[in-house]
Amino acid sequence: MSSATLATLASHGAASWMLRRLVARTSIYLLIVGGSIFFVVPFLWMATSSIKASGDIFIQPPKYLPYLQFQPRWQNYVDAWNALPFGYFVINSLVVTVSATVATTFTSCVVAFGFARLRFRFRDVLFLVVLSTMMLPGQVTLIPLFILFKDLGWINTLKPLIVPTIFGSAFYIFLLRQFYLTLPIELDEAARLDGCGSFGILWRIIAPLSVPAIATVALFSFIAQWNDFLAPLIYLNDLDKMTIAVGLQFFKGQEASDWNLLMAAATGAVLPIVVVFFFTQKLFIQGIALTGLKG
């Protein structure tokens, strides 16, 4: 077979490989775009409904372009803010979310460090016990916790929403432990030779190297606490102590609902999560990509 024939076959093979690669990449991009539309459309409907008149929300087909398909009504946000003590909802949600996020992230970092870097008796058994708590539904402990908080006089306060987070989370402990295991143990040994203790190793070496994983845990905790509905519903009674997740329910009446005000309030409630994720997405992606590389 001549060299010209071999060159022709090679060029055809390369062209076929490039074509298959192009088709595969195009299919992946189309799948991603389709999935993105699937998730974005409900959020877009909520955002546009928040600036519509009440009678225009359920018009079919939906209208998504303000000033082109409908006249926006920005007064909905002011009316939603004034319809209920929305300022109290925001303050309560911020207090609970920030406090709980800081507490559970700090505790989870410390406990995960112990399971990943320290050697002590029954360490693996205790870690399995911690992981086993993830299989216990929260509804199982709901009544015992309510009785406990009632005896402590914490009902209708923010304490039941904050204090339990001080003890960390099994899921977050697992994520951080898996990340800590990817760091060389020689770093700890070198630090101990220089006279550094366990807490010094954690705060001076492990924590700075684990910023992506810690940021991921903090983001998960922030979203979970901000969106938590069941706990505030169970433990809080007064309207001025409610969080946003529960406060949104008061926009729905028994006979009629102000859907435009509800959508305005819901859009305002979602914005903090969107802003936080926008500024932390790089660390979040790094943390998810690197966590769990080593068992």
N, C-alpha and C positions, 0 to 999 in steps of 0.2 A: 504494500500500500504506500503510495507516494506521500511525500511530506505535505503537498497541497491538499490531498484528500484528508489527511489527519487534521490539518489546520481548519478545513471546512467543517469537519465533524465536531471539532472542539468549539468552534464559533457557534454552531447550532446548539450544542449542549449548553454553552454559557447563556445563549439567548433564551433557551427553554427554562433554565434555572432562574434567570432574572424575571421571566414572565410569571412563573409560579410564585416567586417571592412577592412580586407586585400584586398579584391576585390575593395572596394571603394577607398582606399588609392592608390592602383596600378593604377586605372583608372585616378585619379587626377594627379598622377605623369606623366603618359603617355600623358595626355592632356597638362600639363605644358611643357614637353619636346617637344611635337609637335609644340606648339605655339612658343617656343624659337627658334626652327629650322626655322620656318616661318619668324621670324624677323631677325635672324642672317645671313641667306643665302644671302640676298641682300648686307648687309655690308661686308660679306666675299668676295662676287664677286667684290665689289668696291675696297677692299684692295688688292686683288690679281691682279686685272686689272691694278692697279697703278704701278705694277712692271713687266708688260708684254710689249712686243713689240706691236706696233699698230695693226699689222696684226693678232696677236694671241688672241685678246680680244673676238672676236665673234665666235671663233672655238667651234663647238658642238661635243660632250658634253663639258661643261666648264672644265677647268683644274684649280684645287685649290691648288695643292701641289707644292710649289717652290722647285727647285733642283731635284725633283722626276718626275714631269710631264712637267715642263718647266724651262728654265733658267731665273732667275729673272734679271731684268734690273733696278737697283737702281738709275741709272742716270736719270730716269724719274723725280725724285723729284728735282734734281738740274736743269734740263731743265725747269720744271714747274716754279720754283722760278725765273729763269732768263728770261723766255719768256715774262713776264709782271712785272710791279712794284709790285710784291707780298709783298715785305716788307712794302710798303705803305698800302696795303690792310689790313695786319695784324695789323699795328699800328693804323689805323683808326678804325678798328673793336674793338680793345682793349680799345681805348679811349672812344668810344661810349658805349660799353657794360659795362665797369666798372663804368663810370660816371652815366649812366642811372640806373644801378642796385643799386648803393649806394643811388641815389636820390629817386627812387621810393620806395625802401625798407624803408628808413628813413621816408618819408612822410606818407606812408601807416601805419607804426607803430604808428605815432602820431595821425592820423585821426581815426584809429581803436580804439585807447585808448579812445578818446573822445566819440565815439559811444558806447563803451562797459562799461566804468567805470564812466563817468560823467553824471550828471543829468541837463538838460537844456531844455528850451522850444522848441518844434517842433523837438526834437531829432529824434524820430522815423520817422517823415515825411521826414526829410532831409536824413535819411538813405535810405528810399525808393527811393528818388530822385537819390541818388548815385547809387543804384542798378539798377535803370531804365536805366542808361547810358550804361549798359552792353548789352541791347537789341538794341542799335543803332549801325549799322554796320560802320566800319571805313571808308568805301568808301563814305558814306553820307557826312562826314565832310572833305573829301580830298580836294575838290576844295576851300571851304572857308579857310581852313588852308593854302593852297598853296598861295592864294591871300594875306593872312595876312603876311606870312613869306616873300613874295615878297616885300610887302610894307615896311617891316622892314629891307630889304636888307640881309636876311639870306639865300637866295637861293645859292647853291653851297658852303655851309659851313656845319659844323657838328651841328650847333645850333638847327635846326629843329628836329634832332634826339635825342637831349639831354634835351633841355629846357622843352618840354611837360611832360617828366617823373617826373619833380620836383613836379607836382601836384598829384602824386600818381596814383593808379589804383583801380577801383571799385572792381575788382575780388580779388586783394590782400587785400584790406581793409576788404572785407567780410571774407576772410579766417582768418585774424588776429583777427578780432572782435569775431568770433566764438571761437577761442582759448582763448582769454582773458576772455570770459564768463565762462570758465571752472575753472578759478582760484578763490579761495574764496575771497569774498568782504571784509572779516574781515582783510585781509592783508592791504588793503587800509586804513581802519579805524584805525588800530593800527599805521600805519605810520603817519597818520594825527595827532594823539594824540602826537606823538613824534616831531611834527613840520615840517613834510615833506610836500612839495607842490605837485601839480599834476605832474609836470615834474620830480620831485624827485622820486615819486612813480613809474612812468613809467621806468626811467632809472636804478633805484636801486632795484626794486622789480619785476615789470611786465616783463621787457625785459629779465633779466637773467633767469626767469622761462619759457620764451617763445622762447628759442633758437631754438628748433626744428621747430616751426612754422615760425620763422623769416628766418631760413636757407632754408625752403621750398620755401618761397616767393622769396628769393634772387636767388635760383636755377631756379625757373620758369622765373624770370626776365632775368637772364643771358642767358638762352636758347633762349628766345623770341627775345632779342636784338641781339644776335649773329647771329641768323638765319633770321632776318628781311630783306626782299628783297624789298618790295614795297616802303617803305619810302626812303631808299637811292636811289632807281631808280628814284623817282620823284624829289627829292630835290638836288641831286648831279649831276654835269656835267663833271668835270675834272676827268681824269683817276686816278691821284694821290690822289684824295679825296674819291675814292670808298671804300666800305667795301668788305669783302671777299664774302659775299652772291651775290653781284652784279658782283664783279670781276671775279667770276667763269664763267660767261656768255661769257667773251671775249675769252675763249678757244674754243668756238664753232664758226666756220666760216660759211659763207653762202653756200659754195660749199663743204667744207671738214672740219673735226674736228679732232684735236689731242686727241683722246679719252683717250689714256694712260696718257697724261699730265693732262687732265681734271680729271681723276680718282685720280691721284697723288695729285692734288690740293684739290680735294674734301675730300680725306682721311686726308690731313693735316688740313683742316677746321673743320673736325669732331672731331679730337683728343682732342682739349681743352674741349669740352663738355663731352667727355668720361672721361677725367681726373678729371674734376670738380665733375661729378656725382660719380665717384669711391671714392673720398675722403669725399663726403657729403651724401652718400646713407643712412647711419645709421640715421642721423638727418632728412633726407628727409622722410624716412619711418615712423619715430616717429611723424613727423609733420602731415603727411597724416592720420595716425592712430588716432591721438588725436584731430585734428581739426574738429569742428562741433559736438562734443559730447553733447553740450548744446545749445538750441536755444535761 
